[in-house]
Amino acid sequence: MSLNHCVAPRDVVLVQGDDAGVFLHSQLAQDINAISIGGSAHSLLLEPSGHVVALLRVVRHADTVFTLDVDAGLGNAVVARLGKFVLRAKVTLRVSDFVVHSYWGSGARTTVGLGVGRAVVAWAHEGSDGYVNSVDVVGVDADAPHVGDDATEHEWQINRIDSHWPHVGSDIEIGDIPATTGVTQVAVSFTKGCYPGQELVERMDSRGSNAPVSLRVLPAGTYQAGETVQDNGVDIGTITSVGRVHAIARIKRGHDAGTALLL
């Protein structure tokens, strides 16, 4: 597999200030205190009711400088939601002109290298050559190395889907409960303490409750996005994303079509 590169369809929110780390730790579902400079982690941003605002990635660029990259079009919603709770905290929030350069393929991380702004990709797996096959660079264009073959946004989306990673706005709907998303195992800390929406996350996890809808992975086959999934003539869900190998679907509770969206 060759090394591919494109600018990913992501908005980047810049969060900085003396209280930036403490503030984000209090607001996000992930343990932000555990992220060192140069590190990153995925997280859910929830309303106080527990409903999903965004699935995002936190990158710590400096002690008091973070970026939150989200699916394109959600940057302003993230700033608005977080802005409600800034109060007297020494922190500023804005949608920045940073971009996300995404690299995937043989030896991506080794070729791109380590350093501040390099970010983990939740769907990255060890390749046959022993190297992690995906890495992103979050920052200005000059921060990203010019390596790999140019790829399209469509090819990036195919890689995302075939690696079982959901998109907010199609697979995950704004207002979904976290249990629907299938990513709580990588985007939620169950030991960090309080944050808005924690009660719903913890209650459903401790009770083993099933969400009314869950994301499931099906063979791509001849599916098209928006197509209805049926079981013995009964409508049980909808296809939301289609890759080369896999498709992601929203399946109603009580049906087990395909496999769970687990990384």
Secondary structure by P-SEA (a helix, b strand, c coil): ccbbbcccbbbbbbbbccaaaaaaaaccccccccccccbbbbbbbbccccccccccccccccccbbbbbccccaaaaaaaaaaacccccccccccccbbbbbbbcccccccccccccbbbbccccccccccccbbbbcccccccccccccccaaaaaaaaaaacccccccccccccccccccccccccccccccccaaaaaaaaaaacccccbbbbbcccccccccbbbbcccccccccccccccbbbbbccccccccccccc
